[in-house]
Amino acid sequence: MNSRLGDELGPGFDRAFSSLLTDLDARGMLDETAVVVLSEHGRTPRIQNVAGGGRDHSSRAYSALFAGGGFASGRVVGRTNGIADEVVDTPFSPKDVVATLFHVLGIDPRAEIHDRFGRPYSIGGTGQLRSELLA
């Protein structure tokens, strides 16, 4: 494991994220605050065999964390293959995440906005509400 990831970035994120959730819960704000952590891509599980090697990008499988605001607590949704580079159970699209996030924020993901020519566009795009994530 990359020592910066294992010694600094991972533990720092773990402490900050758990502290945020603990604080929101203690203040009675967690149920009304949606907390989402995700990135635009995943990382392959293999370390590159080069000096200072990191991990390559994975566009087909990545992780996200959802907490508070109507999201289910302690639930794992989906599964990847043995090397974590392909989704094998319960695939989600980024558009599904957007539609579900709009839903927990109390916004209809099918609500429309209009471009400068008056053409309607659904704010949730073609994403589907994913009830697997909800409490």
Stockholm file with secondary structure:
# STOCKHOLM 1.0

chainA/1-135         MNSRLGDELGPGFDRAFSSLLTDLDARGMLDETAVVVLSEHGRTPRIQNVAGGGRDHSSRAYSALFAGGGFASGRVVGRTNGIADEVVDTPFSPKDVVATLFHVLGIDPRAEIHDRFGRPYSIGGTGQLRSELLA
#=GR chainA/1-135 SS CCHHIIIIIHHHHHHHHHHHHHHHHHTTCGGGCCEEEECSSEEEEEECSSTTCCEEEESSCCCEEEESTTBCSSCCCCEECTTSSSEEESCCCHHHHHHHHHHHTTCCTTCEEECTTCCEEETTTTCCCCGGGBC
#=GC SS_cons         CCHHIIIIIHHHHHHHHHHHHHHHHHTTCGGGCCEEEECSSEEEEEECSSTTCCEEEESSCCCEEEESTTBCSSCCCCEECTTSSSEEESCCCHHHHHHHHHHHTTCCTTCEEECTTCCEEETTTTCCCCGGGBC
//
